Amino acid sequence: MDDVRTAVDLGVDERRLVIEILATLAHLKQNMIALILQPADVPREVYQPLLNRRDERTGWAISKRQFAAILIEELDKRPDGRMCLRRMIKIAAEWHGYHVAEREYEARATVQKAREILGAIDPIDLMEARAAQVRDLAKQEELARLEEEERQRARVEREELRRGLGLLLMQFDSMSGEDHQRRGYLLQDLLGRVFDLCKIPVVKPFSRNDGGEQVDGGFKFEGWHYIVECRWRERLADIRQLDGLLGQVERSGRQTMGMFLSIEGWSENVVP
């Protein structure tokens, strides 16, 4: 029972001391806010509405003591409120700005009281610090778990990519025996599967300029649009075919480039 009574008394002493801190250390409310409330991380939304509050009986602005009592009631409603009170007491225990007080001797008495009561608060602060360390450790363990899951997911994705590319390579090898027209269509399908496997967005074939121009397809990569032309014919791709793709690129937006895939290679008249 004595332990319970001590804990309750300590809470009451803290609250009484906070009232004295706010009432005596800073004469002006602006100084009280700048030197005590803000350094103690008291939320602005808690103290700001109280600055213009008036006494219901007199109609005058409430005193700093009234302000402090209401502020403590509001902080008691918040999970971080007790820590705000502790921080105000620590600020008072380290106080040297007596020049902003209205009565210096009252301010010095408040500072002395804060230094005395701080010794009773420290063990509780230590318990709260240890609890914070436990929470931090739990966060670190959770972060490590998430990082390991991400590594596992990356390994699975790499394995799926390796396996998928192997199957596409087998499909490519099997296409070499097809006639040039059929394997040209198969190549477009194969290229689309490669982009899908690498999670690169693909643009399907479309027409533009009132149907006068057919674009075989394309893809988007790192903010750029690419028009794709792919050929697998018996003859080498020549400069005229490359010029055709260049014309499509030049008639497109500024963020457009072209990719020409020629399986059989290029003729000598194509610029390296």
Backbone torsions as a table, in degrees:
resi	resn	phi	psi	omega
1	MET	NA	-38.5	179.4
2	ASP	-62.5	-38.6	179.1
3	ASP	-63.0	-41.6	179.2
4	VAL	-64.1	-42.8	-178.6
5	ARG	-65.0	-38.4	179.3
6	THR	-63.6	-43.1	-179.9
7	ALA	-63.2	-41.2	179.3
8	VAL	-66.6	-43.9	179.6
9	ASP	-61.1	-39.3	179.8
10	LEU	-61.4	-41.8	178.3
11	GLY	-62.8	-41.5	178.5
12	VAL	-65.2	-42.6	179.6
13	ASP	-62.3	-41.0	178.4
14	GLU	-59.1	-47.0	-176.0
15	ARG	-67.0	-40.4	176.8
16	ARG	-62.8	-40.5	-179.4
17	LEU	-66.3	-40.6	179.2
18	VAL	-61.3	-38.1	177.1
19	ILE	-61.2	-43.4	178.8
20	GLU	-66.4	-38.0	179.4
21	ILE	-60.1	-48.6	-177.7
22	LEU	-72.0	-26.8	-176.9
23	ALA	-84.2	-28.6	-169.0
24	THR	-115.0	-28.0	-172.3
25	LEU	-74.1	-36.4	-178.1
26	ALA	-126.9	123.8	-177.7
27	HIS	-70.3	-42.2	-178.5
28	LEU	-94.5	143.7	-179.1
29	LYS	-64.8	-32.3	178.9
30	GLN	-61.4	-40.8	177.7
31	ASN	-68.7	-36.9	178.5
32	MET	-60.3	-42.1	180.0
33	ILE	-67.7	-49.3	-173.8
34	ALA	-70.0	-35.1	-172.2
35	LEU	-100.0	-17.2	-176.5
36	ILE	-124.0	-58.7	-173.1
37	LEU	-65.5	-49.1	-178.2
38	GLN	-66.3	-46.2	176.3
39	PRO	-61.7	-25.5	178.4
40	ALA	-85.5	3.4	179.3
41	ASP	61.0	33.6	173.0
42	VAL	-72.8	123.7	-176.3
43	PRO	-58.7	138.3	-179.2
44	ARG	-59.6	-36.5	-177.8
45	GLU	-67.9	-12.7	178.2
46	VAL	-85.4	-47.6	-174.1
47	TYR	-90.8	-25.8	-175.4
48	GLN	-58.2	-45.2	-179.9
49	PRO	-64.0	-19.7	-176.8
50	LEU	-83.7	-16.4	-173.9
51	LEU	-65.9	-32.1	-178.4
52	ASN	-105.7	9.7	-179.2
53	ARG	-71.2	145.6	-178.5
54	ARG	-118.6	152.2	177.5
55	ASP	-68.6	129.3	-176.0
56	GLU	-65.4	-28.5	-177.8
57	ARG	-82.8	-44.3	-174.5
58	THR	-97.8	-23.5	-175.8
59	GLY	81.2	-2.2	178.7
60	TRP	-84.5	163.6	175.7
61	ALA	-62.4	140.8	-178.0
62	ILE	-65.2	151.6	179.8
63	SER	-74.8	170.0	178.3
64	LYS	-65.5	-31.5	177.4
65	ARG	-68.0	-43.3	175.7
66	GLN	-62.3	-42.9	177.7
67	PHE	-56.2	-46.6	-177.2
68	ALA	-64.8	-41.7	-178.7
69	ALA	-63.5	-43.6	179.4
70	ILE	-67.3	-39.3	179.7
71	LEU	-60.5	-42.4	179.5
72	ILE	-63.0	-40.9	177.5
73	GLU	-59.6	-41.3	179.8
74	GLU	-69.0	-39.4	179.2
75	LEU	-67.1	-32.1	178.6
76	ASP	-63.0	-20.2	-179.9
77	LYS	-83.2	-9.4	-173.9
78	ARG	-107.5	145.7	179.2
79	PRO	-64.8	-26.7	179.4
80	ASP	-97.0	5.8	-175.2
81	GLY	-63.6	-41.6	-178.6
82	ARG	-63.1	-38.0	179.0
83	MET	-67.6	-32.8	175.7
84	CYS	-63.1	-41.3	177.5
85	LEU	-62.7	-43.5	179.9
86	ARG	-61.2	-42.7	-178.6
87	ARG	-64.6	-36.7	177.1
88	MET	-63.9	-38.1	178.9
89	ILE	-67.6	-40.0	177.7
90	LYS	-65.1	-38.5	177.0
91	ILE	-61.7	-42.8	179.4
92	ALA	-65.4	-38.2	-178.9
93	ALA	-65.2	-25.1	179.9
94	GLU	-104.5	17.5	-172.3
95	TRP	-74.0	137.0	173.6
96	HIS	-135.2	1.9	-175.7
97	GLY	-89.5	58.0	-177.2
98	TYR	-68.0	-17.2	-177.9
99	HIS	-68.7	-17.3	179.8
100	VAL	-93.9	0.1	179.3
101	ALA	-86.6	153.3	176.6
102	GLU	-78.0	-40.3	178.0
103	ARG	-126.8	109.8	-172.9
104	GLU	-62.6	-40.0	-176.1
105	TYR	-66.2	-35.0	177.2
106	GLU	-67.7	-39.8	178.1
107	ALA	-62.6	-42.6	-179.6
108	ARG	-65.4	-37.2	177.7
109	ALA	-64.5	-39.6	178.4
110	THR	-65.0	-42.7	178.9
111	VAL	-62.7	-42.3	178.7
112	GLN	-62.0	-42.3	178.5
113	LYS	-63.0	-40.1	178.6
114	ALA	-62.8	-39.6	179.2
115	ARG	-67.0	-35.0	179.1
116	GLU	-70.7	-45.4	-175.2
117	ILE	-75.2	-20.6	-179.1
118	LEU	-62.9	-31.8	177.9
119	GLY	-64.8	-33.1	177.7
120	ALA	-76.2	-25.0	-178.0
121	ILE	-83.2	-30.8	-172.5
122	ASP	-52.8	-44.9	178.4
123	PRO	-58.1	-38.2	178.5
124	ILE	-67.5	-40.2	176.9
125	ASP	-61.0	-36.4	179.3
126	LEU	-64.4	-41.6	177.6
127	MET	-62.5	-41.6	179.4
128	GLU	-68.1	-35.8	177.1
129	ALA	-64.8	-40.6	177.8
130	ARG	-65.1	-38.9	176.7
131	ALA	-63.1	-37.5	177.7
132	ALA	-65.7	-37.8	177.3
133	GLN	-63.6	-39.4	177.4
134	VAL	-63.3	-42.2	178.5
135	ARG	-64.3	-42.0	178.7
136	ASP	-61.8	-40.4	179.1
137	LEU	-63.6	-40.5	178.6
138	ALA	-63.9	-38.8	177.9
139	LYS	-65.1	-40.9	179.1
140	GLN	-63.8	-40.7	178.3
141	GLU	-65.0	-40.0	178.2
142	GLU	-65.1	-41.0	178.0
143	LEU	-63.3	-42.2	178.1
144	ALA	-62.6	-39.0	178.9
145	ARG	-64.1	-43.6	179.6
146	LEU	-65.3	-39.3	178.4
147	GLU	-64.6	-39.7	178.2
148	GLU	-65.5	-40.2	176.2
149	GLU	-61.6	-39.9	178.9
150	GLU	-65.3	-40.5	177.3
151	ARG	-63.9	-41.6	178.1
152	GLN	-62.8	-42.7	179.3
153	ARG	-63.5	-39.4	179.1
154	ALA	-65.7	-39.3	178.3
155	ARG	-63.9	-41.9	178.5
156	VAL	-63.2	-42.8	179.6
157	GLU	-63.7	-41.2	177.6
158	ARG	-62.5	-40.6	179.6
159	GLU	-66.4	-41.6	177.3
160	GLU	-62.9	-39.5	178.6
161	LEU	-64.8	-44.7	179.9
162	ARG	-61.6	-43.8	-179.8
163	ARG	-66.5	-41.8	-179.9
164	GLY	-65.0	-41.6	178.9
165	LEU	-65.7	-34.7	176.8
166	GLY	-62.4	-42.4	178.4
167	LEU	-65.9	-38.1	178.8
168	LEU	-67.6	-35.4	177.1
169	LEU	-64.3	-39.8	176.4
170	MET	-63.1	-39.6	177.7
171	GLN	-64.4	-40.3	179.0
172	PHE	-63.0	-44.4	179.7
173	ASP	-61.7	-37.0	-178.5
174	SER	-71.7	-19.3	-178.0
175	MET	-78.0	-16.7	-174.3
176	SER	-63.8	-23.3	-180.0
177	GLY	-86.6	-3.6	-179.9
178	GLU	-79.5	160.1	175.2
179	ASP	-69.4	158.5	-169.1
180	HIS	-63.2	-31.3	-179.1
181	GLN	-72.6	-44.1	-178.9
182	ARG	-68.0	-43.0	-177.6
183	ARG	-69.7	-20.8	173.4
184	GLY	-64.5	-42.5	176.8
185	TYR	-68.8	-39.2	179.0
186	LEU	-64.8	-33.6	179.2
187	LEU	-65.1	-40.7	177.6
188	GLN	-60.8	-42.9	178.8
189	ASP	-64.3	-41.9	179.8
190	LEU	-62.4	-42.9	-179.8
191	LEU	-63.3	-39.5	176.5
192	GLY	-61.8	-37.5	178.5
193	ARG	-67.2	-36.2	177.2
194	VAL	-62.0	-46.0	179.3
195	PHE	-63.4	-41.7	178.6
196	ASP	-61.8	-42.7	-179.0
197	LEU	-63.2	-35.3	179.8
198	CYS	-89.7	7.2	177.1
199	LYS	59.0	40.2	175.0
200	ILE	-103.3	121.1	-176.5
201	PRO	-60.6	131.6	-177.6
202	VAL	-105.9	140.1	174.3
203	VAL	-103.6	124.4	-177.9
204	LYS	-73.5	161.7	178.8
205	PRO	-55.7	143.1	-179.8
206	PHE	-151.4	165.0	176.8
207	SER	-116.2	156.0	178.7
208	ARG	-149.4	-179.9	-176.1
209	ASN	55.1	52.8	178.5
210	ASP	57.8	36.6	176.9
211	GLY	80.7	2.9	-177.8
212	GLY	-82.2	-8.9	-177.8
213	GLU	-136.3	126.1	-179.7
214	GLN	-106.1	124.5	177.0
215	VAL	-105.6	122.8	-174.1
216	ASP	-65.4	-27.6	-179.8
217	GLY	151.1	-173.5	-179.5
218	GLY	-177.7	-167.5	179.4
219	PHE	-154.6	166.0	178.2
220	LYS	-115.7	134.7	-178.0
221	PHE	-152.4	120.2	177.1
222	GLU	51.9	44.6	174.8
223	GLY	85.1	-3.4	-179.7
224	TRP	-107.8	148.9	173.6
225	HIS	-101.9	132.6	-179.9
226	TYR	-118.2	126.7	170.6
227	ILE	-90.3	132.4	-172.7
228	VAL	-112.9	135.3	171.6
229	GLU	-126.9	126.2	179.5
230	CYS	-129.4	137.2	-176.9
231	ARG	-133.8	139.1	172.2
232	TRP	-141.9	77.4	-177.7
233	ARG	-115.1	175.1	-178.9
234	GLU	-72.1	-32.0	-179.4
235	ARG	-93.1	157.8	176.5
236	LEU	-70.1	147.7	174.8
237	ALA	-69.5	139.0	-176.5
238	ASP	-115.7	-176.8	-173.1
239	ILE	-66.2	-29.2	-179.1
240	ARG	-67.1	-39.7	179.1
241	GLN	-67.8	-37.7	177.8
242	LEU	-67.8	-37.8	176.6
243	ASP	-62.7	-33.5	178.0
244	GLY	-62.1	-43.1	177.3
245	LEU	-67.2	-40.0	179.1
246	LEU	-60.1	-39.2	178.1
247	GLY	-63.2	-40.3	178.4
248	GLN	-63.9	-39.0	179.9
249	VAL	-65.9	-43.7	-177.3
250	GLU	-68.4	-24.5	177.2
251	ARG	-88.2	7.0	-179.9
252	SER	-107.7	-174.9	-177.7
253	GLY	-70.5	170.9	-177.7
254	ARG	-65.6	-28.5	-178.8
255	GLN	-90.0	34.6	-177.9
256	THR	-118.2	136.1	173.6
257	MET	-130.6	173.6	-179.0
258	GLY	-124.4	149.6	174.3
259	MET	-130.6	120.3	-179.9
260	PHE	-111.2	117.9	-179.8
261	LEU	-106.8	113.7	178.7
262	SER	-118.1	108.2	-175.7
263	ILE	-65.2	-39.9	-177.0
264	GLU	-81.2	-10.1	178.9
265	GLY	102.2	-164.8	-171.2
266	TRP	-123.5	150.8	174.1
267	SER	-76.3	166.1	-174.9
268	GLU	-67.5	-20.8	-177.3
269	ASN	-84.5	2.6	177.8
270	VAL	-87.5	131.7	178.7
271	VAL	-60.1	130.7	-179.1
272	PRO	-58.3	NA	NA
